């Protein structure tokens, strides 16, 4: 199936479509990835998200936005990674109920601001689950042979909290551990600091910051101190939206 | 009608607050922070608010000048398109009616673009910011509005999704046509009524 041409969110109806769950797998004990087949695929930009809507038999609905973790491609399939939140009506359902073969309503892709086209230098700074849209960017860069464009810093509490742990490490990526570092880590546990990003700033790049509101504020402050101009910093804040 | 999701029954609808529009949940003590740019620090010594465009008198207020205008309070609920709502808040500031009265909208004006000190924009029909429906506010629940929530002052249009309530607002530009703002160019609805779930273009 040929996806409709992509780009930023179109100023037209974003139709709901019924996706089929092809596979589920856990990234961490609290993060699960769904691979979805879309009947009406539209190629996304790395960094965009989809809305997932659950509907009860009496018509009650709950919907939440989840970033696409997979790189844009022509498969008609996407991957969404969902963090399990305490009392999260949608995220707990994704973790506890959803199985391959289930049908889920989604619409997207949405968002044009926090998106990377894959052809310009980018510094990616993610905290915890904020790595998800950045992973789409890293995957795109690697797939297109332009990994040189990307530098990525991911901040996590401990090794077991790192999403995509088998795939993410590489010459483009740095992992900062805030509470527990693995044996032999080059730096002691601690919050993201200017020293963690200063050497990665080349000048002329766009910085993409994604994480909780607290992480986003701290990371933005660090980037400014490292010399990234404020107008080149794009921020996606993940709220506690269940 | 949406397709029923296998195994999903929803939670707590017996206790659902009638003040919650469809698809929204009560954020209770949380006030999530969601904006797309670095949080700016705008001192009140250099803060200004301007009404311009299709008006008889382009008018700019300083921080002290806008505080000398008659105060107006909103007490009620706010609704974010990301599905959280906060119920029973109070905001203090000045009514947009007061600001527009000073500038004198021309009869040809039909829409406004709210502009922020960060360059953020959002578009609204003029009728959605007049008639006691919109404010420029600097206090929330009795305390100065913090910078992450748009302080020192933000627009407040509480009957529409909260992205219309531009943080760090710097002015209103009156137009004779609708001109999509930041999120609206990126697929979000031009009006954004939470009660009819106007979240995205075409809703």
Interface residues (C-beta under 8 A of the other chain):
Chain A: X8 X9 X10 X11 X12 X13 X14 X15 X16 X18 X53 X54 X55 X56 X57 X58 X59 X60 X61 X62 X63 X64 X65 X89 X93 X97 X102 X103 X104 X105 X107 X110 X111 X112 X113 X114 X213 X217 X220 X224 X230 X233 X234 X235 X236 X237 X239 X240 X241 X242
Chain B: X1 X2 X3 X4 X5 X6 X7 X8 X9 X10 X11 X13 X22 X23 X25 X27 X30 X32 X33 X34 X35 X36 X37 X38 X39 X40 X82 X83 X84 X148 X180 X182 X184 X185 X186 X187 X188 X200 X201 X202 X203
